Amino acid sequence: MDFEPYRGELVAYCYRMLGSFHEAEDLVQETMLRAWKARERYDAARASVRTWLYRIATNVCLTALQGRVRRPLPSGLGAPGADPEAPLTPALDVPWLEPFPDARYDVEARADLRLALVAAWQVLPARQRAVLVLREVLEFSAAEVADQLETSVAAVNSALQRARAALAGAGGADEVSEPDDPEVRAAVLRYQQAFEAADVPALVRLLTDDAVLEMPPLPLWYRGRGDYGLFMERVFRLRGTGWRTRSGTANGQPALVAYAPEPGGGHRLHSVQVLTVTGGRVAHNVVFTDPRVLTALAPAQPPAPRAG
């Protein structure tokens, strides 16, 4: 019995449930181990291998989530900052939402991996979260989900209604353009060029009026082109100019890997910026700097200098 073809989609499922890519990989490994030990008891007449694996993964996730606090982004914890010169003190005690490294797994329905959507799901109680993802993203039937959760179809339908109501104002994945859209690629390239040139006025012109910048594990976040620009001026003042970047994707969104200049020469991996582009402009930038997160997302070495 071969479980490996399902690993990628199971990692994506556990990521949606936990908000942590690293935990998701660990939980899928636990799922595979449990499935292998129980393989003699698998009943093909009752469920497909895929459905059976999701039942095991769901139980593993629900157990892992017991007593856990949700994984937020900074914008989910309070009002935007008013001082772009505020102290840069990371909140290391917060279990921050992590990005999903697209390149690691071939996963369908990446629109349902959007950072804002996964962050919104973290607010839901664990069983409601499972029902929502299993029914609406993975399109299991109510009867299949009831079997996976060992409950009734009526309870599944009720949990789905409550989850939908709770997320009514969260915004949908259809509001975000795909990273391979030509307009999105052009906008990201312009942003990338302005960033490498440390051209803050050019960066600001590429933003929506109410653009959001957030930087876990810093609890700070800013809204609006003005504060975004002032903070970027601070970044280049503190870290220097001459950054290098490479483009990619994370969570089904365009992403930039940024390499900061070192005082003695060379560059080091600094951050991954996950961008939301709407109408040809950057509306949201989540900048991840945790070294453990960066290892899963980006190569340590910078690209060659940009030609021209």
C-alpha positions as CSV (number, residue, x, y, z in Angstrom):
1,M,0.0,0.0,0.0
2,D,1.7,3.2,-1.2
3,F,0.9,6.4,0.7
4,E,3.6,8.6,-0.8
5,P,1.4,10.0,-3.7
6,Y,-0.8,11.7,-1.0
7,R,2.0,13.3,1.0
8,G,1.9,16.7,-0.6
9,E,-1.8,17.3,-0.3
10,L,-1.7,16.0,3.3
11,V,1.0,18.5,4.1
12,A,-1.1,21.3,2.6
13,Y,-4.1,20.1,4.6
14,C,-2.2,19.9,7.9
15,Y,-0.7,23.3,7.1
16,R,-4.2,24.8,6.7
17,M,-5.1,23.3,10.1
18,L,-2.0,24.2,12.0
19,G,-0.7,27.3,10.3
20,S,2.8,25.9,10.5
21,F,4.6,24.2,7.6
22,H,7.2,22.5,9.9
23,E,4.5,21.1,12.1
24,A,2.5,20.0,9.1
25,E,5.4,17.9,7.8
26,D,5.8,16.3,11.2
27,L,2.1,15.5,11.5
28,V,2.0,14.0,8.0
29,Q,4.9,11.8,9.0
30,E,2.9,10.7,12.1
31,T,-0.2,10.1,9.8
32,M,1.9,7.9,7.5
33,L,3.3,5.9,10.4
34,R,-0.2,5.4,11.9
35,A,-1.6,4.3,8.5
36,W,1.2,1.8,8.0
37,K,0.7,0.3,11.4
38,A,-3.1,0.0,10.7
39,R,-2.9,-1.1,7.1
40,E,-4.2,-4.6,7.8
41,R,-7.4,-3.1,9.2
42,Y,-8.0,-0.8,6.2
43,D,-11.4,-1.6,4.6
44,A,-11.5,-0.7,0.9
45,A,-15.3,-1.2,0.8
46,R,-15.7,1.6,3.4
47,A,-13.5,4.3,2.0
48,S,-10.8,5.0,-0.5
49,V,-7.1,5.1,0.7
50,R,-7.2,8.9,0.3
51,T,-10.3,9.3,2.4
52,W,-8.9,6.9,5.0
53,L,-5.6,8.9,5.2
54,Y,-7.5,12.2,5.7
55,R,-9.4,10.6,8.5
56,I,-6.1,9.7,10.2
57,A,-4.6,13.1,9.4
58,T,-7.6,14.9,10.8
59,N,-7.4,13.0,14.1
60,V,-3.7,13.8,14.3
61,C,-4.3,17.5,13.7
62,L,-7.1,17.7,16.2
63,T,-5.0,16.1,18.8
64,A,-2.1,18.4,18.1
65,L,-4.4,21.5,18.3
66,Q,-5.7,20.6,21.8
67,G,-4.8,23.4,24.2
68,R,-3.1,25.4,21.5
69,V,-3.4,29.1,20.8
70,R,-3.9,30.2,17.2
71,R,-1.1,31.2,14.9
72,P,-1.6,34.9,14.0
73,L,0.0,37.5,11.8
74,P,0.8,40.8,13.5
75,S,-2.3,42.4,11.9
76,G,-4.4,39.9,13.8
77,L,-3.2,41.1,17.2
78,G,-4.0,44.8,17.3
79,A,-4.1,48.2,15.6
80,P,-1.5,49.2,13.1
81,G,1.6,51.0,14.3
82,A,1.8,54.8,14.2
83,D,5.5,55.2,14.6
84,P,7.8,53.8,11.8
85,E,10.7,54.3,14.2
86,A,9.3,52.1,17.0
87,P,11.7,49.6,18.6
88,L,12.2,46.4,16.5
89,T,11.7,43.9,19.3
90,P,10.6,40.5,18.2
91,A,7.9,38.7,20.1
92,L,9.5,35.3,20.2
93,D,6.8,33.9,22.6
94,V,4.1,34.1,19.9
95,P,3.6,31.1,17.6
96,W,3.4,33.1,14.4
97,L,1.7,31.9,11.2
98,E,4.3,30.5,8.8
99,P,4.4,30.7,5.0
100,F,3.9,27.6,2.8
101,P,6.9,26.9,0.5
102,D,5.2,26.1,-2.9
103,A,8.4,24.7,-4.4
104,R,8.5,21.9,-1.9
105,Y,5.3,20.2,-2.9
106,D,3.1,20.0,-6.0
107,V,-0.2,21.0,-4.5
108,E,-3.4,21.9,-6.3
109,A,-5.8,24.6,-5.1
110,R,-3.0,27.0,-4.0
111,A,-5.6,29.8,-3.9
112,D,-6.8,28.2,-0.7
113,L,-3.3,28.5,0.8
114,R,-3.3,32.3,0.7
115,L,-1.8,33.7,3.9
116,A,-4.8,35.9,4.7
117,L,-7.2,33.0,4.3
118,V,-5.1,30.6,6.4
119,A,-4.8,33.3,9.1
120,A,-8.5,33.7,9.1
121,W,-9.1,30.0,9.5
122,Q,-6.9,29.9,12.6
123,V,-9.6,31.9,14.5
124,L,-12.1,29.0,14.0
125,P,-12.4,26.2,16.6
126,A,-10.4,23.2,15.4
127,R,-13.3,21.0,14.4
128,Q,-15.0,23.8,12.5
129,R,-11.7,24.4,10.8
130,A,-11.5,20.8,9.8
131,V,-15.1,20.7,8.5
132,L,-14.5,23.9,6.4
133,V,-11.3,22.7,4.8
134,L,-12.5,19.2,4.2
135,R,-15.8,20.3,2.7
136,E,-15.0,23.5,0.9
137,V,-11.4,23.1,-0.1
138,L,-11.0,19.3,-0.5
139,E,-14.6,18.8,-1.5
140,F,-15.3,15.7,0.6
141,S,-19.0,15.0,1.0
142,A,-20.8,15.7,4.2
143,A,-21.1,12.0,4.8
144,E,-17.4,11.4,4.3
145,V,-16.5,14.3,6.7
146,A,-19.0,12.9,9.3
147,D,-17.2,9.6,9.1
148,Q,-13.8,11.2,9.4
149,L,-14.8,13.2,12.4
150,E,-17.0,10.4,13.9
151,T,-20.1,12.6,14.0
152,S,-23.3,13.1,12.2
153,V,-24.0,14.7,8.8
154,A,-26.3,17.2,10.6
155,A,-23.4,18.2,12.9
156,V,-21.1,18.6,9.9
157,N,-23.6,20.9,8.1
158,S,-24.1,22.9,11.3
159,A,-20.4,23.3,11.8
160,L,-19.9,24.4,8.2
161,Q,-22.6,27.0,8.5
162,R,-21.0,28.4,11.7
163,A,-17.6,28.5,10.1
164,R,-18.9,30.3,7.0
165,A,-20.6,32.9,9.2
166,A,-17.5,33.5,11.3
167,L,-15.4,34.1,8.1
168,A,-18.0,36.1,6.2
169,G,-15.9,39.3,6.4
170,A,-12.5,37.6,5.9
171,G,-12.4,38.0,2.1
172,G,-12.0,35.3,-0.5
173,A,-9.2,33.8,-2.4
174,D,-10.8,35.2,-5.6
175,E,-9.8,38.7,-4.6
176,V,-6.1,38.0,-5.2
177,S,-4.5,37.7,-8.6
178,E,-2.5,34.6,-9.6
179,P,1.3,35.0,-9.4
180,D,1.7,34.0,-13.1
181,D,-0.7,36.7,-14.3
182,P,1.2,39.0,-16.6
183,E,0.0,42.1,-14.8
184,V,1.1,40.6,-11.4
185,R,4.5,39.6,-12.8
186,A,5.1,43.1,-14.1
187,A,4.1,44.7,-10.8
188,V,6.4,42.4,-8.9
189,L,9.3,43.0,-11.2
190,R,8.9,46.8,-10.8
191,Y,8.7,46.4,-7.0
192,Q,11.8,44.1,-7.1
193,Q,13.8,46.7,-9.2
194,A,12.8,49.5,-6.9
195,F,13.7,47.5,-3.8
196,E,17.1,46.6,-5.2
197,A,17.7,50.2,-6.0
198,A,16.6,51.3,-2.5
199,D,14.3,53.7,-4.3
200,V,11.6,54.4,-1.7
201,P,9.6,56.9,-3.8
202,A,9.3,54.3,-6.5
203,L,8.3,51.6,-4.0
204,V,5.6,53.8,-2.6
205,R,4.2,54.5,-6.1
206,L,3.8,50.8,-6.5
207,L,1.6,50.5,-3.4
208,T,-2.2,50.7,-3.0
209,D,-3.2,53.6,-0.8
210,D,-4.0,51.4,2.2
211,A,-1.1,48.9,1.7
212,V,-0.2,46.8,4.7
213,L,3.3,45.9,5.8
214,E,3.9,43.3,8.5
215,M,7.0,41.5,9.7
216,P,6.6,38.5,12.1
217,P,8.2,37.9,14.6
218,L,8.0,41.7,15.0
219,P,4.6,42.4,16.4
220,L,4.6,45.7,14.5
221,W,2.6,46.3,11.4
222,Y,1.8,49.4,9.3
223,R,-1.1,50.5,7.1
224,G,-0.9,53.1,4.4
225,R,1.7,54.2,1.8
226,G,3.1,56.9,4.0
227,D,4.2,54.7,7.0
228,Y,5.2,51.9,4.6
229,G,7.6,54.3,2.9
230,L,8.9,55.7,6.1
231,F,9.6,52.2,7.4
232,M,11.4,51.2,4.2
233,E,13.6,54.3,4.5
234,R,14.5,53.1,7.9
235,V,15.3,49.6,6.6
236,F,17.8,51.0,4.0
237,R,19.3,53.4,6.6
238,L,19.9,50.5,9.0
239,R,20.8,47.7,6.7
240,G,22.4,49.6,3.8
241,T,21.7,49.6,0.1
242,G,22.7,47.2,-2.6
243,W,20.3,44.4,-1.7
244,R,19.8,41.4,-4.1
245,T,16.5,39.6,-4.6
246,R,15.1,36.6,-6.4
247,S,11.5,36.0,-7.2
248,G,9.4,33.0,-6.4
249,T,6.1,32.0,-4.8
250,A,4.8,31.1,-1.4
251,N,1.2,30.3,-0.4
252,G,0.3,30.6,-4.1
253,Q,1.3,34.2,-4.0
254,P,4.2,36.1,-5.6
255,A,7.2,36.3,-3.2
256,L,10.6,38.0,-3.1
257,V,13.6,36.5,-1.4
258,A,15.8,39.3,-0.1
259,Y,19.5,39.2,0.6
260,A,21.0,42.0,2.7
261,P,24.4,43.5,2.1
262,E,27.1,42.5,4.6
263,P,29.4,45.2,6.0
264,G,32.5,43.2,4.9
265,G,31.1,42.4,1.5
266,G,28.8,39.7,0.2
267,H,25.2,39.2,1.1
268,R,23.2,37.1,3.5
269,L,19.7,35.7,3.3
270,H,17.5,38.2,5.2
271,S,13.8,37.7,4.5
272,V,11.1,36.3,2.3
273,Q,8.4,38.9,1.3
274,V,5.0,37.3,0.4
275,L,3.1,39.8,-1.7
276,T,-0.6,40.4,-2.4
277,V,-1.0,42.2,-5.7
278,T,-4.4,43.7,-6.7
279,G,-5.0,46.0,-9.6
280,G,-1.3,46.0,-10.6
281,R,-0.2,47.3,-7.2
282,V,1.1,45.7,-4.0
283,A,-1.7,45.7,-1.4
284,H,0.0,43.6,1.3
285,N,3.5,42.5,2.1
286,V,4.2,39.9,4.8
287,V,8.0,39.8,5.5
288,F,9.3,36.6,7.2
289,T,12.7,36.7,8.8
290,D,12.7,33.7,11.1
291,P,15.8,31.6,10.0
292,R,13.9,28.3,10.4
293,V,11.2,29.6,8.1
294,L,13.7,30.9,5.6
295,T,15.5,27.6,5.3
296,A,12.3,26.0,3.9
297,L,11.6,28.8,1.5
298,A,14.9,30.0,0.0
299,P,18.4,29.2,-1.0
300,A,21.1,30.7,1.3
301,Q,23.1,32.1,-1.6
302,P,22.0,35.3,-3.4
303,P,21.6,35.4,-7.2
304,A,24.1,37.1,-9.4
305,P,23.9,40.8,-9.7
306,R,21.0,42.0,-12.0
307,A,22.2,42.8,-15.5
308,G,22.1,46.5,-16.4
